[in-house]
Amino acid sequence: MDEKDILLKMIEGLNASIVSLSTTHKKQAEQNEKLQERIKELTAQIV
């Protein structure tokens, strides 16, 4: 395996990591939005 092949494999791995991290980020952003809404609901109950 030459340097080009190694770099291509690294790029493939990094691209897979980007996809995984992007998916995780999206899920966490959605969860954060839901939690922020729940905080508003609960705050309204005690104010």
C-alpha distance matrix in Angstrom:
0.0 3.8 6.8 8.0 5.9 6.7 10.1 10.7 10.3 12.6 14.9 15.3 16.2 18.6 20.1 20.8 22.4 24.5 25.8 26.7 28.4 30.2 31.5 32.6 34.3 36.2 37.5 38.6 40.3 42.2 43.2 44.3 46.4 48.0 48.7 50.3 52.5 53.5 54.4 56.6 58.3 59.0 60.1 62.6 64.0 64.9 66.1
3.8 0.0 3.8 5.5 5.4 6.4 8.8 10.1 10.9 12.5 14.4 15.6 16.9 18.6 20.2 21.5 22.9 24.5 26.2 27.4 28.7 30.4 32.1 33.3 34.5 36.5 38.1 39.0 40.5 42.6 43.8 44.6 46.7 48.6 49.2 50.5 52.9 54.1 54.7 56.9 58.8 59.5 60.4 62.9 64.5 65.3 66.3
6.8 3.8 0.0 3.8 5.5 5.1 6.2 8.6 9.9 10.5 12.2 14.2 15.3 16.3 18.2 20.0 20.9 22.3 24.4 25.7 26.6 28.2 30.3 31.4 32.3 34.4 36.2 36.9 38.2 40.5 41.7 42.3 44.4 46.4 47.0 48.1 50.6 51.9 52.4 54.4 56.5 57.2 58.0 60.4 62.2 62.9 63.8
8.0 5.5 3.8 0.0 3.8 5.4 5.1 6.1 8.6 9.8 10.5 12.3 14.2 15.2 16.3 18.4 19.8 20.8 22.6 24.4 25.4 26.6 28.7 30.1 31.0 32.8 34.8 35.7 36.8 38.9 40.4 41.1 42.9 45.1 45.9 46.9 49.2 50.7 51.4 53.2 55.3 56.2 57.0 59.3 61.2 62.0 62.8
5.9 5.4 5.5 3.8 0.0 3.8 5.4 5.0 6.2 8.6 9.8 10.5 12.3 14.2 15.2 16.6 18.4 19.9 21.2 22.7 24.2 25.6 27.2 28.7 30.0 31.7 33.3 34.5 35.9 37.8 39.2 40.2 42.0 43.9 44.8 46.1 48.2 49.5 50.4 52.4 54.2 55.1 56.1 58.4 60.1 61.1 62.1
6.7 6.4 5.1 5.4 3.8 0.0 3.8 5.5 5.2 6.2 8.7 9.9 10.6 12.3 14.2 15.4 16.5 18.4 20.2 21.2 22.4 24.2 26.0 27.0 28.2 30.3 31.8 32.7 34.2 36.4 37.4 38.3 40.4 42.3 42.9 44.2 46.6 47.7 48.4 50.5 52.4 53.1 54.1 56.5 58.2 59.0 60.0
10.1 8.8 6.2 5.1 5.4 3.8 0.0 3.8 5.4 5.0 6.1 8.6 9.8 10.3 12.1 14.2 15.1 16.2 18.3 19.8 20.6 22.1 24.3 25.4 26.2 28.3 30.2 30.9 32.1 34.4 35.7 36.3 38.3 40.4 41.1 42.1 44.5 45.9 46.5 48.5 50.5 51.3 52.1 54.5 56.3 57.1 58.0
10.7 10.1 8.6 6.1 5.0 5.5 3.8 0.0 3.8 5.4 5.0 6.2 8.6 9.8 10.4 12.3 14.2 15.1 16.6 18.4 19.8 20.9 22.7 24.3 25.3 26.9 28.9 30.1 31.2 33.1 34.7 35.6 37.3 39.3 40.3 41.4 43.6 45.0 45.9 47.7 49.6 50.6 51.6 53.8 55.6 56.6 57.5
10.3 10.9 9.9 8.6 6.2 5.2 5.4 3.8 0.0 3.8 5.4 5.1 6.2 8.6 9.8 10.6 12.4 14.2 15.5 16.6 18.3 19.9 21.4 22.7 24.1 25.9 27.4 28.6 30.1 31.9 33.1 34.3 36.2 37.9 38.8 40.2 42.4 43.6 44.5 46.6 48.3 49.1 50.3 52.6 54.1 55.2 56.3
12.6 12.5 10.5 9.8 8.6 6.2 5.0 5.4 3.8 0.0 3.8 5.4 5.1 6.1 8.5 9.8 10.5 12.2 14.3 15.3 16.2 18.1 20.0 20.9 22.0 24.2 25.8 26.5 28.0 30.2 31.3 32.1 34.2 36.1 36.7 38.0 40.4 41.6 42.2 44.3 46.3 47.0 47.9 50.3 52.0 52.8 53.8
14.9 14.4 12.2 10.5 9.8 8.7 6.1 5.0 5.4 3.8 0.0 3.8 5.4 5.0 6.0 8.5 9.7 10.3 12.3 14.1 15.0 16.2 18.3 19.7 20.5 22.3 24.3 25.3 26.3 28.5 30.0 30.7 32.5 34.6 35.5 36.5 38.8 40.3 41.0 42.8 44.8 45.8 46.7 48.9 50.8 51.7 52.6
15.3 15.6 14.2 12.3 10.5 9.9 8.6 6.2 5.1 5.4 3.8 0.0 3.8 5.5 5.1 6.2 8.6 9.9 10.7 12.4 14.2 15.3 16.8 18.5 19.8 21.3 22.9 24.4 25.7 27.4 28.9 30.0 31.7 33.5 34.6 36.0 37.9 39.3 40.3 42.3 43.9 45.0 46.2 48.3 49.9 51.1 52.2
16.2 16.9 15.3 14.2 12.3 10.6 9.8 8.6 6.2 5.1 5.4 3.8 0.0 3.8 5.4 5.1 6.2 8.7 10.0 10.6 12.2 14.2 15.5 16.5 18.1 20.0 21.3 22.4 24.1 26.0 27.0 28.2 30.2 31.9 32.6 34.2 36.4 37.4 38.3 40.5 42.2 43.0 44.1 46.5 48.0 49.0 50.2
18.6 18.6 16.3 15.2 14.2 12.3 10.3 9.8 8.6 6.1 5.0 5.5 3.8 0.0 3.8 5.4 4.9 6.2 8.7 9.8 10.3 12.0 14.2 15.1 16.0 18.1 19.9 20.6 21.9 24.2 25.4 26.1 28.1 30.1 30.8 32.0 34.3 35.6 36.3 38.3 40.3 41.1 42.0 44.4 46.1 47.0 47.9
20.1 20.2 18.2 16.3 15.2 14.2 12.1 10.4 9.8 8.5 6.0 5.1 5.4 3.8 0.0 3.8 5.3 5.0 6.3 8.7 9.8 10.5 12.4 14.2 15.1 16.5 18.6 19.8 20.8 22.7 24.4 25.3 26.9 28.9 30.0 31.2 33.2 34.7 35.7 37.4 39.3 40.4 41.4 43.5 45.3 46.5 47.4
20.8 21.5 20.0 18.4 16.6 15.4 14.2 12.3 10.6 9.8 8.5 6.2 5.1 5.4 3.8 0.0 3.8 5.4 5.2 6.2 8.6 9.9 10.8 12.4 14.2 15.5 16.8 18.4 19.9 21.5 22.8 24.2 26.0 27.5 28.6 30.2 32.1 33.3 34.5 36.5 38.0 39.0 40.3 42.4 44.0 45.2 46.4
22.4 22.9 20.9 19.8 18.4 16.5 15.1 14.2 12.4 10.5 9.7 8.6 6.2 4.9 5.3 3.8 0.0 3.8 5.4 5.1 6.0 8.4 9.8 10.4 11.9 14.1 15.4 16.2 18.0 19.9 20.9 21.9 24.1 25.7 26.4 27.9 30.2 31.2 32.1 34.3 36.0 36.8 37.9 40.2 41.8 42.8 44.0
24.5 24.5 22.3 20.8 19.9 18.4 16.2 15.1 14.2 12.2 10.3 9.9 8.7 6.2 5.0 5.4 3.8 0.0 3.8 5.4 5.1 5.9 8.5 9.8 10.2 12.1 14.2 15.1 16.0 18.2 19.7 20.5 22.2 24.3 25.2 26.3 28.4 29.9 30.8 32.6 34.5 35.6 36.5 38.6 40.5 41.6 42.4
25.8 26.2 24.4 22.6 21.2 20.2 18.3 16.6 15.5 14.3 12.3 10.7 10.0 8.7 6.3 5.2 5.4 3.8 0.0 3.8 5.5 5.1 6.2 8.6 9.8 10.6 12.5 14.2 15.3 16.7 18.5 19.8 21.2 22.9 24.3 25.7 27.4 28.8 30.1 31.9 33.4 34.7 36.0 37.9 39.6 41.0 42.0
26.7 27.4 25.7 24.4 22.7 21.2 19.8 18.4 16.6 15.3 14.1 12.4 10.6 9.8 8.7 6.2 5.1 5.4 3.8 0.0 3.8 5.5 5.2 6.2 8.6 10.0 10.8 12.3 14.2 15.6 16.6 18.2 20.1 21.4 22.5 24.2 26.1 27.1 28.4 30.5 31.9 32.8 34.3 36.4 37.8 39.1 40.4
28.4 28.7 26.6 25.4 24.2 22.4 20.6 19.8 18.3 16.2 15.0 14.2 12.2 10.3 9.8 8.6 6.0 5.1 5.5 3.8 0.0 3.8 5.4 5.0 6.0 8.5 9.9 10.3 12.0 14.2 15.1 16.0 18.1 19.9 20.6 22.0 24.2 25.4 26.2 28.3 30.1 30.9 32.0 34.3 35.9 37.0 38.0
30.2 30.4 28.2 26.6 25.6 24.2 22.1 20.9 19.9 18.1 16.2 15.3 14.2 12.0 10.5 9.9 8.4 5.9 5.1 5.5 3.8 0.0 3.8 5.4 5.0 6.2 8.7 9.8 10.4 12.3 14.2 15.0 16.5 18.5 19.8 20.8 22.7 24.3 25.4 27.0 28.8 30.1 31.1 33.1 34.9 36.3 37.1
31.5 32.1 30.3 28.7 27.2 26.0 24.3 22.7 21.4 20.0 18.3 16.8 15.5 14.2 12.4 10.8 9.8 8.5 6.2 5.2 5.4 3.8 0.0 3.8 5.4 5.2 6.3 8.6 9.9 10.8 12.4 14.2 15.5 16.9 18.4 20.0 21.5 22.8 24.3 26.1 27.4 28.7 30.2 32.0 33.6 35.2 36.3
32.6 33.3 31.4 30.1 28.7 27.0 25.4 24.3 22.7 20.9 19.7 18.5 16.5 15.1 14.2 12.4 10.4 9.8 8.6 6.2 5.0 5.4 3.8 0.0 3.8 5.5 5.2 6.1 8.5 9.9 10.5 12.1 14.2 15.4 16.3 18.1 20.1 20.9 22.2 24.3 25.7 26.6 28.0 30.2 31.6 32.9 34.2
34.3 34.5 32.3 31.0 30.0 28.2 26.2 25.3 24.1 22.0 20.5 19.8 18.1 16.0 15.1 14.2 11.9 10.2 9.8 8.6 6.0 5.0 5.4 3.8 0.0 3.8 5.5 5.1 6.0 8.6 9.8 10.3 12.2 14.3 15.0 16.1 18.3 19.8 20.6 22.5 24.3 25.4 26.4 28.5 30.3 31.4 32.4
36.2 36.5 34.4 32.8 31.7 30.3 28.3 26.9 25.9 24.2 22.3 21.3 20.0 18.1 16.5 15.5 14.1 12.1 10.6 10.0 8.5 6.2 5.2 5.5 3.8 0.0 3.8 5.5 5.1 6.2 8.6 9.8 10.6 12.5 14.2 15.3 16.8 18.5 19.9 21.4 22.9 24.5 25.7 27.4 29.2 30.8 31.6
37.5 38.1 36.2 34.8 33.3 31.8 30.2 28.9 27.4 25.8 24.3 22.9 21.3 19.9 18.6 16.8 15.4 14.2 12.5 10.8 9.9 8.7 6.3 5.2 5.5 3.8 0.0 3.8 5.5 5.2 6.2 8.6 9.9 10.7 12.3 14.2 15.6 16.6 18.3 20.2 21.3 22.5 24.2 26.0 27.4 29.0 30.3
38.6 39.0 36.9 35.7 34.5 32.7 30.9 30.1 28.6 26.5 25.3 24.4 22.4 20.6 19.8 18.4 16.2 15.1 14.2 12.3 10.3 9.8 8.6 6.1 5.1 5.5 3.8 0.0 3.8 5.4 5.0 6.0 8.5 9.8 10.3 12.0 14.1 15.0 16.1 18.3 19.8 20.6 21.9 24.1 25.6 26.8 28.1
40.3 40.5 38.2 36.8 35.9 34.2 32.1 31.2 30.1 28.0 26.3 25.7 24.1 21.9 20.8 19.9 18.0 16.0 15.3 14.2 12.0 10.4 9.9 8.5 6.0 5.1 5.5 3.8 0.0 3.8 5.4 5.0 6.2 8.7 9.8 10.4 12.4 14.2 15.1 16.6 18.5 19.9 20.8 22.7 24.7 26.0 26.8
42.2 42.6 40.5 38.9 37.8 36.4 34.4 33.1 31.9 30.2 28.5 27.4 26.0 24.2 22.7 21.5 19.9 18.2 16.7 15.6 14.2 12.3 10.8 9.9 8.6 6.2 5.2 5.4 3.8 0.0 3.8 5.4 5.1 6.4 8.7 9.9 10.8 12.5 14.3 15.6 16.8 18.6 20.0 21.5 23.2 25.0 26.0
43.2 43.8 41.7 40.4 39.2 37.4 35.7 34.7 33.1 31.3 30.0 28.9 27.0 25.4 24.4 22.8 20.9 19.7 18.5 16.6 15.1 14.2 12.4 10.5 9.8 8.6 6.2 5.0 5.4 3.8 0.0 3.8 5.4 5.1 6.1 8.6 9.9 10.5 12.2 14.3 15.3 16.4 18.1 20.0 21.3 22.9 24.3
44.3 44.6 42.3 41.1 40.2 38.3 36.3 35.6 34.3 32.1 30.7 30.0 28.2 26.1 25.3 24.2 21.9 20.5 19.8 18.2 16.0 15.0 14.2 12.1 10.3 9.8 8.6 6.0 5.0 5.4 3.8 0.0 3.8 5.4 5.0 6.1 8.6 9.7 10.4 12.4 14.2 15.2 16.2 18.3 20.0 21.2 22.2
46.4 46.7 44.4 42.9 42.0 40.4 38.3 37.3 36.2 34.2 32.5 31.7 30.2 28.1 26.9 26.0 24.1 22.2 21.2 20.1 18.1 16.5 15.5 14.2 12.2 10.6 9.9 8.5 6.2 5.1 5.4 3.8 0.0 3.8 5.5 5.1 6.3 8.7 9.9 10.8 12.6 14.4 15.3 16.8 18.9 20.5 21.2
48.0 48.6 46.4 45.1 43.9 42.3 40.4 39.3 37.9 36.1 34.6 33.5 31.9 30.1 28.9 27.5 25.7 24.3 22.9 21.4 19.9 18.5 16.9 15.4 14.3 12.5 10.7 9.8 8.7 6.4 5.1 5.4 3.8 0.0 3.8 5.5 5.1 6.2 8.7 10.0 10.6 12.4 14.2 15.5 16.9 18.9 20.1
48.7 49.2 47.0 45.9 44.8 42.9 41.1 40.3 38.8 36.7 35.5 34.6 32.6 30.8 30.0 28.6 26.4 25.2 24.3 22.5 20.6 19.8 18.4 16.3 15.0 14.2 12.3 10.3 9.8 8.7 6.1 5.0 5.5 3.8 0.0 3.8 5.3 4.9 6.1 8.6 9.7 10.4 12.0 14.1 15.4 16.8 18.2
50.3 50.5 48.1 46.9 46.1 44.2 42.1 41.4 40.2 38.0 36.5 36.0 34.2 32.0 31.2 30.2 27.9 26.3 25.7 24.2 22.0 20.8 20.0 18.1 16.1 15.3 14.2 12.0 10.4 9.9 8.6 6.1 5.1 5.5 3.8 0.0 3.8 5.4 5.0 6.4 8.8 10.0 10.4 12.4 14.5 15.7 16.4
52.5 52.9 50.6 49.2 48.2 46.6 44.5 43.6 42.4 40.4 38.8 37.9 36.4 34.3 33.2 32.1 30.2 28.4 27.4 26.1 24.2 22.7 21.5 20.1 18.3 16.8 15.6 14.1 12.4 10.8 9.9 8.6 6.3 5.1 5.3 3.8 0.0 3.8 5.4 5.1 6.3 8.7 9.8 10.7 12.7 14.8 15.5
53.5 54.1 51.9 50.7 49.5 47.7 45.9 45.0 43.6 41.6 40.3 39.3 37.4 35.6 34.7 33.3 31.2 29.9 28.8 27.1 25.4 24.3 22.8 20.9 19.8 18.5 16.6 15.0 14.2 12.5 10.5 9.7 8.7 6.2 4.9 5.4 3.8 0.0 3.8 5.4 5.0 6.2 8.4 9.8 10.8 12.8 14.3
54.4 54.7 52.4 51.4 50.4 48.4 46.5 45.9 44.5 42.2 41.0 40.3 38.3 36.3 35.7 34.5 32.1 30.8 30.1 28.4 26.2 25.4 24.3 22.2 20.6 19.9 18.3 16.1 15.1 14.3 12.2 10.4 9.9 8.7 6.1 5.0 5.4 3.8 0.0 3.8 5.4 5.2 5.9 8.4 9.9 10.9 12.1
56.6 56.9 54.4 53.2 52.4 50.5 48.5 47.7 46.6 44.3 42.8 42.3 40.5 38.3 37.4 36.5 34.3 32.6 31.9 30.5 28.3 27.0 26.1 24.3 22.5 21.4 20.2 18.3 16.6 15.6 14.3 12.4 10.8 10.0 8.6 6.4 5.1 5.4 3.8 0.0 3.8 5.5 5.1 6.1 8.7 10.2 10.5
58.3 58.8 56.5 55.3 54.2 52.4 50.5 49.6 48.3 46.3 44.8 43.9 42.2 40.3 39.3 38.0 36.0 34.5 33.4 31.9 30.1 28.8 27.4 25.7 24.3 22.9 21.3 19.8 18.5 16.8 15.3 14.2 12.6 10.6 9.7 8.8 6.3 5.0 5.4 3.8 0.0 3.8 5.5 5.2 6.5 9.2 10.3
59.0 59.5 57.2 56.2 55.1 53.1 51.3 50.6 49.1 47.0 45.8 45.0 43.0 41.1 40.4 39.0 36.8 35.6 34.7 32.8 30.9 30.1 28.7 26.6 25.4 24.5 22.5 20.6 19.9 18.6 16.4 15.2 14.4 12.4 10.4 10.0 8.7 6.2 5.2 5.5 3.8 0.0 3.8 5.4 5.1 6.7 8.9
60.1 60.4 58.0 57.0 56.1 54.1 52.1 51.6 50.3 47.9 46.7 46.2 44.1 42.0 41.4 40.3 37.9 36.5 36.0 34.3 32.0 31.1 30.2 28.0 26.4 25.7 24.2 21.9 20.8 20.0 18.1 16.2 15.3 14.2 12.0 10.4 9.8 8.4 5.9 5.1 5.5 3.8 0.0 3.8 5.3 5.4 6.2
62.6 62.9 60.4 59.3 58.4 56.5 54.5 53.8 52.6 50.3 48.9 48.3 46.5 44.4 43.5 42.4 40.2 38.6 37.9 36.4 34.3 33.1 32.0 30.2 28.5 27.4 26.0 24.1 22.7 21.5 20.0 18.3 16.8 15.5 14.1 12.4 10.7 9.8 8.4 6.1 5.2 5.4 3.8 0.0 3.8 5.6 5.3
64.0 64.5 62.2 61.2 60.1 58.2 56.3 55.6 54.1 52.0 50.8 49.9 48.0 46.1 45.3 44.0 41.8 40.5 39.6 37.8 35.9 34.9 33.6 31.6 30.3 29.2 27.4 25.6 24.7 23.2 21.3 20.0 18.9 16.9 15.4 14.5 12.7 10.8 9.9 8.7 6.5 5.1 5.3 3.8 0.0 3.8 5.8
64.9 65.3 62.9 62.0 61.1 59.0 57.1 56.6 55.2 52.8 51.7 51.1 49.0 47.0 46.5 45.2 42.8 41.6 41.0 39.1 37.0 36.3 35.2 32.9 31.4 30.8 29.0 26.8 26.0 25.0 22.9 21.2 20.5 18.9 16.8 15.7 14.8 12.8 10.9 10.2 9.2 6.7 5.4 5.6 3.8 0.0 3.8
66.1 66.3 63.8 62.8 62.1 60.0 58.0 57.5 56.3 53.8 52.6 52.2 50.2 47.9 47.4 46.4 44.0 42.4 42.0 40.4 38.0 37.1 36.3 34.2 32.4 31.6 30.3 28.1 26.8 26.0 24.3 22.2 21.2 20.1 18.2 16.4 15.5 14.3 12.1 10.5 10.3 8.9 6.2 5.3 5.8 3.8 0.0
